[in-house]
Amino acid sequence: MDPKGRAEARSSAMPAHWRWPPADQLLLPFALAGGGRFTTVKPSQHALTAADVIALFTDRRCSFEQQPDGVHLVSVA
């Protein structure tokens, strides 16, 4: 947890594109936990749709930002 009590997935030595579960599977738990962030590969259309649905039913917003190393930082706030 970060100082504000939000969950944060820590980076590991494993490349983002080998990580499991995919981003769409993590968005809802992060939203229900109060927010947080993690890295992943380029978000799928399913992940983008999941982010839109989460925004409709909660006060949480998901953002996807490509990082210089090619992974995408997903923030749920």
N, C-alpha and C positions, 0 to 999 in steps of 0.2 A: 504494500500500500504506500502511496505517496503521502506527503504531509497533510493533504486535504482528505485522506481516507479513501481515495479512489484506487481501484485495482490497476496494476500495470504489469503487462507481460514483459519480462526481462528478455533481452536479446541473449541468444546462445550462440555457440560456435556453429550450429547447424544453419545452413543458408535458409532464407525465408521461404524459398520455393519448395523446400523439403518439409516444412513444418505442417503439423496437423493439429487441430482441425482447420479447415479453410476459414477465411474471414467471415463469411456469412454465418458460420456456426458460432462465432464468438460475439457478434454484435449484440444479440439480445441479452446474454448473461452480463456483458459489460454495462449495458443500459440499465438493467435491473439492479446491478451492484452500485449504481451511482456514477458510472463513468470510468474512464481510463483510456489507455492507449496500448497498441501493439503494432508490430510490423508484419507485413505479409507481401505476397506477390501482387501484381496488378489485380485490382478488384474485379470480380466477375459481374456480369449484369445482374445475377441473382443477389450478390452482396449489395449492389447499389439499390435494388428494389427493396431488400430487407431494411436498409437504412431509411428509405422513404416510409415504409410501413411503421417502423419504430418511431419515427418522428410524428406520425399521425396519432399513435396511441399513447405516447409518453411525452415528456418534456425534454427528451434527449435528442441531440443532433449528432450525426456521424459525419466526419470529414475524412477524406483520403488525400494524402499529399505524397507525391513521389519524391524520394530522397536522392541525393547525388549518387549513392551506390546502387540505385535501381530498385530498391525495395520501396514499399509504400507504407507510410506511417498512418495508422488508423486511429483517430481520436473520437471518443464518445464522450460528450459533455452535455 
